[in-house]
Amino acid sequence: MESFSPQLMQRFDVPGPRYTSYPTADQFREDPEGAALRNGLGGQVSSVALPLSVYLHVPFCESVCYYCACNKIVTKDHGRAEEYLSYLRREIHSVSSILNGLRGERVQVSQIHLGGGSPTFLGDDQLSVLMHYISGQFSVPGDAECSIEVDPRTVDGLRLAKLREMRFNRLSFGVQDFDLRVQEAIHRVQSYEQVEALMHAARQLRFDSVNLDLIYGLPHQNEETFTRTLEQVCTLRPDRVALYAYAHLPKRFKPQRRIDPVALPNVETKLRLLDKAIEALLHAGYEYIGMDHFALPGDVLAQARKAGRLQRNFQGYHTGTGGDLLGFGVSAISQVGGVYSQNLKTLEGYYGALDEGRLPVERSLMLHDDDRLRREVIMGLMCQGRLEVRSLEKRHGIHFEEYFSDALSRLQEFEGFGLLKRTADELEVTSVGWFFVRPMAMAFDRYLWQHQDHQRFSRVL
Ligand code: SF4
């Protein structure tokens, strides 16, 4: 894959959604009774896409990272986990009862993902009970993808071995940067040696895939320090690397107020860090999967991309082996039967709803025809990098050029820069265009252009 110029980066580094869903989560509307989710789960049985993916949100962390924008609860009181797990099981039971009851059998789940927060805040026994519980409520085949986000400061080789016994076969380590000065400024100190030992253990335990998360744009990062971090990452050779941009929004995210803005790299430096990272990862043999994600050619994510099976949901890119997504836990989001639904974001609200026998839903959205059409277009661009115009017209009964005349005129600039090729039958993102697929997808986002409010999103690069 070719690299791209700083001019291109500056021109298309605009604020915009990450499109883990379309419509984006800010379009969800209040739904305290969870009516839309009930409808998605059971209204039209055939519209639930099986096998399901399951996401379990564990909100607790022992200490706060200053860059954090996640929904988490910082506590050292591990006793709080037991109460949370009892409510989580109640929620899982309510939802699985609806789904299984309609089919007269346990529905199949092919992907399980634990995220947070820090799932490894839970003890081994608690994690094991949770995994057993899921396997009891759903039918989980032996080759299901089971992944867990791991805070390297909370595990050792022995804990990884326990995770492997519990059927986890994919790990994601939060690294962000190996430079000590950067780590101190973000309040997340973990040595290279610590992560190296875990990577070694993960290999010996034969985890199918190991991901490392990195962030660029953090305080005190510069080209020299970040190049060193990238070299260390390439030496560890994880199967996947997720490279996120830090968005400094201290008004929205309280922990970020503890980051000294003077220490943050400026926009030009930040773009150079991104450029360095892309160059280093491609040079080391990684393939660019799409927005933020890189994978070695043998990884299933890279294979799914080549086979045109890549999909995107609230966890980012995935291999496309799972259908609809059920999210469990405080603030978790589900996508099922043409409905998006987000759970209550506070523990108090989440526990209260379950105590009253309600699904713990806060907001939801039922997709209408135009949403479904635009979702297909946006996800087609984001995941496959191409759109077959004629088949889309047939499926949705539209004339593409007329229906999307506004979007197509917005895309002309991308065509001019060689980022997109367009014929009467097809839109195709070029290899350099892959890095700008997010602003291209924005051209089709009806809500974004209706409200002209791009600024509330983080920048795309
Ligand atoms: S970045 Fe992760 S580990 Fe750190 S506070 Fe946020 S959720 Fe917790």
Residues whose N, C-alpha, C, O or C-beta is under 5 A from the ligand:
A	BS01	SF4	C61 S63 V64 C65 C68 C70 K72 G116 G117 S118
